[in-house]
Every structure is written in C-alpha cells, then in structure tokens.
Amino acid sequence: MTFIVFVTGVATLIHVYAIGYMHGDGRFTRFFSYLNLFVTAMLVLVLADNFLLTFLGWEGVGVASYLLISFWYEKEKNAVAGQKAFIANRVGDVGLMIAMFLIVASVGTLEYVPGLAAAPGLAEGTATAIGLLLLLGAVGKSAQIPLSIWLPDSMAGPTPVSALIHAATMVTAGVFLIALPTRSSKRAGVPRSRRWRGSAPSPASSRVRRRRCNWS
C-alpha cells in the first residue's frame, strides 16, 4: 500500500508539472501516453504477487523509460542516451530472468509466499545464485555500479522524465525487488536467517554450536 501511494502521489505531481512544461510541444499527447505507460507499468510491478507479473511491470518500466529518455530523438545525443539506458537495463533484466528460471526449477512456482515458504529447503549454492541474480537485476534498474553508465546521459529527456525516473520511482524499483523476499517471507512464516540462504548451516554457525556444546 505504501508503494502504491508513493508511485501514484509522485506521478500525479509530475503530471501536473509536465502539463505546463510540455505546453506547446508538437508531441504533447505522445509524451503523456509514454508517461502514463511508465506509471501503469510501475503499478503492475508493485501490485504483483508473483515474479512473473513483477517481471512484466519491470520490462514495461524499461521500455517506457527508453521512450521517454529518447523523446527528443532528433538530437543524436538524446537517441544515444535512450539506447544506453535500454541496453544497460537489459543486462540487469537477464539476471532477473535467470533467477526466475532457477526459482521455477527449484520450488516449482513463481508466487512469492509459496516460493519463499519452500526457500529454506534449497541448496545453499542455488539460494546464493538466486540472490545474486536478483541483485544483478536491481543493480541494473537502480543504476548502481557497474550498470550506472546510463544514468547521467538520461538527463537528455524532458525534465519531468528526469524527476519521474531518477528521483522518484524507477531507481527505487531495484530496492523494491530486494525488499520483496523479506516482506513475503514474513507472510510465509520463514525465519529471517533462512530467507534465500538455503538449508545448509554456515561454517560460522557450526563453530558457535560446537563452542556451546563444549561449554555445557
């Protein structure tokens, strides 16, 4: 609910500002079509209860950001900026897609609650791989190093686009993706120490248990 209010609230303010900013532009209608496509995709992302719908919203946000960043494509630097954002985001999307394949192969579902309920039974290597691939997806969308190369150039788009993508919603999508397992695992009743970490005990935890046994 918090993310829904956040996305719609910020988007409303940016829409109001964009009406005046884009007034007189020959592609006024097209701009707002792209802007609303972005907001719709972002809402799909935050409302999804499974990784498949999240991925559809994730891709929608990526496509809309490309269209908005390169909106004034007559200038070569604007077109190049849009292409750079599109390619960098696709690198992160590949990580998210592979993570989804591993999740289906391991637990048989892409729904958050049932999938995370089965997470403690995963092998440690599989759980680690899923976590790292999800992190790769977040790094691409949130423009973190080394996939941050698209962010400075994306200022070539109209100012409302910069506000919507950089300061408000899109760069927080990666944070949302990382926070999803924590939120959903609470509903599934998964202990915090075992979320996407597999069932095998770590060497540190084994040493602690041995020390306790020696003291007792």
Secondary structure as UniProt FT lines:
FT   HELIX           2..21
FT   TURN            22..24
FT   TURN            26..27
FT   HELIX           28..47
FT   HELIX           51..69
FT   TURN            70..74
FT   HELIX           76..107
FT   HELIX           112..117
FT   HELIX           119..121
FT   HELIX           124..141
FT   TURN            142..143
FT   TURN            145..146
FT   HELIX           150..153
FT   HELIX           154..156
FT   HELIX           159..162
FT   HELIX           163..168
FT   HELIX           170..188
FT   HELIX           192..194
FT   TURN            195..196
FT   HELIX           203..215
//
